[in-house]
Amino acid sequence: MKGESAALLRASLSVVLLLAPLPGTSVARQPAPAAARQPEAPQAEKALSQVFEAIEQSKFDVALERVEALIAANPNYRLAHMIRGDLLLARTRTLTGFGNAGNGPREKIEDLRAEALSRLRALKERPAAGQVPRYVLQFRQGQTHALVVDSRRSRMYVFENDRGRPRFVGDYYVTLGKRGVDKVREGDQKTPVGVYHVTANLPRKKLGDFYGSGAFPINYPNEWDKRHGRNGHGIWLHGTPSDTFARPPRASDGCIVLSNVDLEFLSSELQVGLTAVIVAEEIQWADSAAQEEERKSLAQAIEAWRTDWESLDTDKYLRHYSTRFQSADQDFAQWTAHKRKVNGGKEWVKIGLTGVSMFRNPGKDDFVVVSFEQGYRSSNLANSMRKRQYWLKEGARWKIIYEGSA
């Protein structure tokens, strides 16, 4: 290819397709975390990144060779077909926009462009070394992973349990609701924002082709959603139809959709009842040292709550609860009366807490979801349960705003 043609090709593809930021955003290159243990990436994502790299380096024949290999391995990858068409067309004329070689509807081309930009942005914007998502404070023992979704980037970040703390291990392109996030009601085509967990594993053989290689429902609506009147159901992590490699960034009815190859890659790491799924409009990253201080502060508050309960000093115990407290069927006044009556009939109480996890809500309501196994023994009763509390700060003090069984 002659120098002038190569320059035109780079100008057409690199600028129009790859280097134009999404509206209202900027692109900043950040280093990958030095301590991250990155697993082998799914081959399609890795191959697409190599196509992008070749284009940026003006190695257009290499880019074409790589994209053709990608298509051979994934014949249903529409974005790869579009890039191949533009690479071929740009050899003969200047492109005026992404998808010049396509003959499909304009909205389909725009969907593919949005996918391309989302994927490229993920290559350029990485979590900085020493940064962790503000939402993952502590894993419980045996809880292997947490998934944190960034809606604005159409990206799912995966963190593993490293002695209770989050360690970044990989990230994946995802499709979310047609109308964005912050689900409120049934049928609004939005993905919920909040802290959830996987509740089931539905294999391919039990589903239609639409859900691809499988599905993992999550517990929307959670307790906080219900408290605020949010409704709906059937929010799943799932795959794509057999004729579709990936869907546009905003194309689901509220579910979180991954390509089949990505879902298959992740599925062995997902634990029913344990894997946290946290959906944020945009991830807030925090310094790991500051995050640890926040975790310790909350852990101390939980321990104080436990010891004050054991003391049978009901006034001290109730100081851990917000006046805005609400359980499933009791407000703060009713809870206060109930606890005074119960404690009045006890000679002693022993409380044991194990398997404590802490995940911060990513929405406008800034609280931490704390779950644990509670062992309760008293002078006249003994039981155990899995409990969930929502803790928030009122001034400088941590308070409980919700409590119930998990």
C-alpha distance (Angstrom), angle and dihedral (degrees) to the residues before:
residue distance angle dihedral
M1 . . .
K2 3.83 . .
G3 3.78 120.7 .
E4 3.82 95.2 -109.0
S5 3.81 92.4 49.8
A6 3.80 91.3 46.8
A7 3.79 90.2 52.1
L8 3.80 90.9 50.9
L9 3.77 91.1 48.2
R10 3.76 93.5 51.2
A11 3.79 91.7 45.8
S12 3.78 91.3 49.5
L13 3.78 99.2 45.6
S14 3.77 106.1 25.4
V15 3.79 95.0 47.9
V16 3.79 102.6 31.7
L17 3.78 97.5 38.6
L18 3.74 108.5 24.6
L19 3.78 115.8 17.6
A20 3.79 101.1 46.0
P21 3.82 108.9 101.4
L22 3.77 121.9 -134.7
P23 3.82 113.6 -94.4
G24 3.79 111.5 -78.0
T25 3.79 94.4 10.0
S26 3.76 139.0 97.6
V27 3.75 130.7 -147.7
A28 3.78 119.3 -127.2
R29 3.75 125.2 175.0
Q30 3.79 113.0 -135.6
P31 3.78 129.8 179.9
A32 3.78 119.9 -105.1
P33 3.80 114.8 -110.4
A34 3.78 109.1 -82.5
A35 3.79 91.9 -142.2
A36 3.80 96.1 47.5
R37 3.77 119.2 121.5
Q38 3.79 102.3 -146.8
P39 3.81 115.0 -162.0
E40 3.77 121.7 -145.0
A41 3.80 104.1 -71.9
P42 3.80 120.3 -125.2
Q43 3.76 105.2 -87.3
A44 3.82 97.4 -122.0
E45 3.81 93.3 55.5
K46 3.78 91.1 45.3
A47 3.82 91.8 48.5
L48 3.82 93.0 49.1
S49 3.80 90.7 51.2
Q50 3.80 88.6 53.2
V51 3.82 89.7 52.7
F52 3.81 90.1 52.6
E53 3.81 91.1 47.8
A54 3.81 92.2 51.2
I55 3.83 91.2 51.2
E56 3.80 92.2 49.4
Q57 3.80 88.9 50.4
S58 3.86 91.2 50.0
K59 3.83 90.1 -116.2
F60 3.80 92.6 136.8
D61 3.79 98.4 160.5
V62 3.80 88.5 51.9
A63 3.81 89.6 48.3
L64 3.80 90.9 52.0
E65 3.79 92.0 48.0
R66 3.79 91.0 49.9
V67 3.79 95.6 46.6
E68 3.81 90.9 49.5
A69 3.80 89.5 52.5
L70 3.81 88.7 49.0
I71 3.81 90.7 52.3
A72 3.80 91.7 47.5
A73 3.81 89.3 55.5
N74 3.84 93.9 40.7
P75 3.83 110.0 27.2
N76 3.83 91.7 175.5
Y77 3.81 94.4 57.8
R78 3.81 100.8 116.5
L79 3.79 95.9 -178.3
A80 3.81 90.4 56.0
H81 3.82 90.1 51.4
M82 3.80 90.1 51.1
I83 3.80 93.0 50.2
R84 3.81 90.4 48.4
G85 3.82 90.4 52.1
D86 3.79 92.1 51.3
L87 3.80 92.3 47.0
L88 3.78 90.1 54.3
L89 3.81 95.2 42.8
A90 3.80 93.4 47.6
R91 3.80 89.1 63.2
T92 3.79 89.5 71.5
R93 3.79 106.3 30.0
T94 3.78 144.2 9.3
L95 3.80 114.5 -88.9
T96 3.79 118.0 -128.9
G97 3.77 95.1 -165.2
F98 3.77 145.8 -7.9
G99 3.78 113.7 -68.9
N100 3.82 97.2 25.6
A101 3.80 88.5 146.0
G102 3.77 93.4 53.3
N103 3.78 124.4 97.5
G104 3.78 97.5 -168.0
P105 3.81 129.4 106.3
R106 3.78 114.7 -60.7
E107 3.81 92.5 -120.8
K108 3.82 90.3 56.9
I109 3.79 90.3 53.0
E110 3.79 90.7 49.1
D111 3.81 89.1 51.4
L112 3.80 90.1 54.2
R113 3.79 91.5 46.7
A114 3.82 89.9 52.5
E115 3.79 89.9 50.8
A116 3.81 91.8 49.0
L117 3.80 92.5 50.3
S118 3.81 92.4 46.5
R119 3.78 91.5 51.9
L120 3.81 93.8 45.6
R121 3.77 91.6 47.8
A122 3.82 89.3 55.2
L123 3.81 89.5 55.9
K124 3.80 91.9 51.5
E125 3.81 99.8 40.0
R126 3.78 114.1 58.3
P127 3.80 130.1 165.2
A128 3.81 106.7 -90.4
A129 3.79 119.0 -115.4
G130 3.80 111.0 -83.3
Q131 3.81 93.5 19.2
V132 3.80 124.0 121.7
P133 3.81 131.1 176.8
R134 3.79 110.0 -88.6
Y135 3.78 89.7 -129.1
V136 3.82 102.6 63.8
L137 3.80 106.8 73.9
Q138 3.80 102.1 150.1
F139 3.80 139.2 -2.2
R140 3.77 121.0 -149.1
Q141 3.79 119.1 -122.8
G142 3.80 110.3 -81.9
Q143 3.80 93.7 21.1
T144 3.79 101.6 118.8
H145 3.82 106.5 -175.6
A146 3.79 146.9 12.2
L147 3.81 125.8 -156.8
V148 3.81 118.4 -145.9
V149 3.81 117.6 -169.1
D150 3.80 122.8 -155.8
S151 3.81 106.3 -158.5
R152 3.81 96.7 -166.0
R153 3.78 91.4 54.3
S154 3.83 96.7 37.8
R155 3.79 85.9 -130.1
M156 3.80 136.7 134.9
Y157 3.81 116.8 -153.3
V158 3.80 118.2 -157.9
F159 3.80 122.2 -149.2
E160 3.77 126.8 -173.8
N161 3.79 128.3 -148.3
D162 3.80 107.6 -99.7
R163 3.82 103.2 -178.7
G164 3.78 90.0 -42.9
R165 3.82 96.6 -44.3
P166 3.83 128.5 97.5
R167 3.80 121.2 -99.5
F168 3.81 118.6 -173.9
V169 3.81 112.4 -123.3
G170 3.80 107.7 162.6
D171 3.80 149.1 -30.7
Y172 3.81 136.9 -135.8
Y173 3.79 140.2 -162.5
V174 3.82 112.5 -108.9
T175 3.79 138.6 -174.7
L176 3.82 118.4 -133.5
G177 3.80 136.9 -176.5
K178 3.80 121.5 -41.0
R179 3.79 89.6 -123.0
G180 3.78 97.0 40.7
V181 3.79 126.6 -115.4
D182 3.82 142.2 -41.6
K183 3.80 97.9 76.7
V184 3.81 115.7 -152.0
R185 3.78 108.6 165.4
E186 3.79 144.4 16.9
G187 3.78 112.5 -77.8
D188 3.82 98.4 12.8
Q189 3.85 90.1 122.5
K190 3.80 92.2 -130.0
T191 3.79 130.8 129.5
P192 3.82 114.0 -125.0
V193 3.81 121.6 -113.0
G194 3.79 115.4 -139.2
V195 3.80 147.9 66.0
Y196 3.80 114.4 -50.8
H197 3.77 138.9 155.5
V198 3.79 137.4 -142.7
T199 3.81 111.1 -92.7
A200 3.83 103.8 -179.7
N201 3.79 145.7 4.5
L202 3.81 112.8 -130.2
P203 3.82 111.3 -170.0
R204 3.79 123.7 -143.7
K205 3.81 93.6 -105.5
K206 3.83 90.7 63.6
L207 3.81 94.3 50.4
G208 3.77 139.9 62.0
D209 3.79 121.5 -104.1
F210 3.82 90.5 -98.5
Y211 3.82 90.7 76.4
G212 3.79 94.4 51.7
S213 3.79 119.8 -158.6
G214 3.81 95.8 0.1
A215 3.79 146.6 -55.9
F216 3.79 138.9 -111.3
P217 3.83 113.7 -161.7
I218 3.82 118.9 -149.7
N219 3.80 129.4 -149.4
Y220 3.81 99.8 -98.7
P221 2.98 119.9 178.2
N222 3.81 94.7 44.7
E223 3.82 124.9 -174.6
W224 3.80 93.5 -82.6
D225 3.80 92.5 48.5
K226 3.80 90.7 52.4
R227 3.80 91.5 47.8
H228 3.81 88.6 57.1
G229 3.79 95.9 45.0
R230 3.80 96.9 -106.9
N231 3.76 113.8 152.7
G232 3.78 142.7 176.4
H233 3.77 133.1 94.4
G234 3.79 144.0 -145.1
I235 3.81 99.9 68.9
W236 3.81 105.2 160.8
L237 3.75 142.5 167.6
H238 3.80 103.2 -127.6
G239 3.80 146.4 152.4
T240 3.81 134.5 -109.0
P241 3.83 134.5 -93.5
S242 3.79 115.2 -84.6
D243 3.83 92.2 -106.4
T244 3.83 93.2 51.9
F245 3.79 125.6 70.2
A246 3.82 95.3 -172.8
R247 3.78 137.6 -6.8
P248 3.84 126.8 -134.0
P249 3.82 118.6 -84.2
R250 3.83 91.5 -100.7
A251 3.79 109.2 34.2
S252 3.82 112.0 104.1
D253 3.79 129.6 91.9
G254 3.82 88.7 -118.9
C255 3.79 103.6 -55.8
I256 3.81 125.8 118.7
V257 3.80 106.8 -115.7
L258 3.80 127.3 -164.1
S259 3.78 130.0 179.1
N260 3.79 112.5 -92.5
V261 3.79 92.4 -112.2
D262 3.81 91.3 52.9
L263 3.80 93.8 46.0
E264 3.80 91.0 49.0
F265 3.80 89.1 49.6
L266 3.82 91.2 52.1
S267 3.79 101.3 36.2
S268 3.80 96.1 85.5
E269 3.82 88.9 58.4
L270 3.82 96.3 52.3
Q271 3.81 115.9 98.4
V272 3.79 120.7 -161.4
G273 3.81 109.3 -123.3
L274 3.81 93.0 8.1
T275 3.81 115.0 55.4
A276 3.80 109.3 95.0
V277 3.82 117.5 -139.2
I278 3.80 111.4 -163.9
V279 3.81 118.4 -174.6
A280 3.82 118.2 -164.0
E281 3.78 131.3 176.5
E282 3.80 86.1 -133.0
I283 3.80 125.0 -7.0
Q284 3.79 116.2 -111.4
W285 3.81 109.7 -146.8
A286 3.79 122.0 -151.0
D287 3.77 136.3 -166.7
S288 3.80 107.8 -98.1
A289 3.82 92.7 -131.1
A290 3.81 92.4 53.1
Q291 3.80 89.4 45.3
E292 3.80 89.8 54.4
E293 3.80 91.2 52.7
E294 3.79 90.1 52.3
R295 3.80 90.8 49.3
K296 3.81 92.0 50.3
S297 3.80 91.2 48.8
L298 3.80 91.8 54.0
A299 3.82 92.6 43.1
Q300 3.79 89.1 55.0
A301 3.81 90.8 50.3
I302 3.82 90.9 51.2
E303 3.80 91.2 49.8
A304 3.81 91.0 49.2
W305 3.82 89.4 51.2
R306 3.82 89.9 51.5
T307 3.83 95.4 48.8
D308 3.82 92.9 44.2
W309 3.81 89.0 52.8
E310 3.80 89.7 52.1
S311 3.81 90.6 49.6
L312 3.84 90.7 63.4
D313 3.81 86.9 -137.5
T314 3.80 94.3 137.8
D315 3.80 95.0 -170.6
K316 3.82 91.6 55.9
Y317 3.81 90.4 44.8
L318 3.82 93.5 50.8
R319 3.82 91.9 50.9
H320 3.81 86.0 75.6
Y321 3.82 90.8 64.9
S322 3.79 126.8 81.8
T323 3.80 117.7 -127.0
R324 3.84 83.2 -124.4
F325 3.82 89.1 61.5
Q326 3.79 117.0 139.3
S327 3.80 128.5 176.9
A328 3.78 122.9 -175.0
D329 3.82 91.8 -75.5
Q330 3.82 108.9 2.8
D331 3.79 135.4 70.7
F332 3.81 123.1 -153.9
A333 3.82 95.3 -83.7
Q334 3.80 92.6 49.4
W335 3.80 91.6 44.8
T336 3.81 90.4 50.8
A337 3.79 92.9 51.8
H338 3.80 91.7 45.9
K339 3.81 94.2 50.5
R340 3.80 93.7 46.8
K341 3.79 89.8 53.3
V342 3.82 94.1 46.5
N343 3.81 95.3 46.2
G344 3.79 90.6 47.4
G345 3.78 88.6 65.6
K346 3.83 96.4 51.0
E347 3.79 130.2 91.8
W348 3.81 93.0 -172.3
V349 3.80 140.5 -7.1
K350 3.81 132.1 -158.8
I351 3.82 121.0 -166.3
G352 3.79 125.7 -168.8
L353 3.82 123.7 -171.1
T354 3.81 124.1 -165.8
G355 3.80 136.7 161.2
V356 3.82 94.6 33.6
S357 3.82 117.0 -176.1
M358 3.81 127.3 -179.2
F359 3.82 124.8 -161.8
R360 3.79 123.5 168.3
N361 3.79 120.3 -135.3
P362 3.84 109.3 -114.6
G363 3.80 96.5 -153.2
K364 3.79 130.2 89.1
D365 3.83 89.0 -79.6
D366 3.81 104.1 81.6
F367 3.81 107.3 -151.2
V368 3.81 136.5 124.9
V369 3.80 123.3 -121.5
V370 3.82 107.3 -137.9
S371 3.81 119.4 -171.4
F372 3.80 128.6 -179.5
E373 3.79 147.4 149.8
Q374 3.80 109.2 -98.8
G375 3.78 122.2 -156.2
Y376 3.80 111.0 -165.1
R377 3.82 125.3 -169.1
S378 3.78 127.2 168.6
S379 3.79 140.9 159.5
N380 3.82 90.5 -83.1
L381 3.84 108.7 16.3
A382 3.80 142.1 41.4
N383 3.81 129.0 -174.4
S384 3.79 143.6 137.8
M385 3.79 132.2 -141.0
R386 3.77 144.0 164.3
K387 3.81 105.3 -107.6
R388 3.80 133.8 -166.7
Q389 3.80 126.0 -160.1
Y390 3.80 132.8 179.4
W391 3.82 112.5 -141.4
L392 3.81 124.9 -169.1
K393 3.77 135.7 170.5
E394 3.79 119.9 -105.7
G395 3.77 102.3 -171.8
A396 3.81 105.1 -42.1
R397 3.81 95.6 -28.4
W398 3.80 128.0 91.1
K399 3.82 113.6 -128.8
I400 3.82 134.6 -176.9
I401 3.80 114.2 -118.7
Y402 3.82 98.6 171.6
E403 3.81 135.3 21.7
G404 3.80 131.4 176.7
S405 3.77 146.1 121.3
A406 3.79 117.1 -59.3
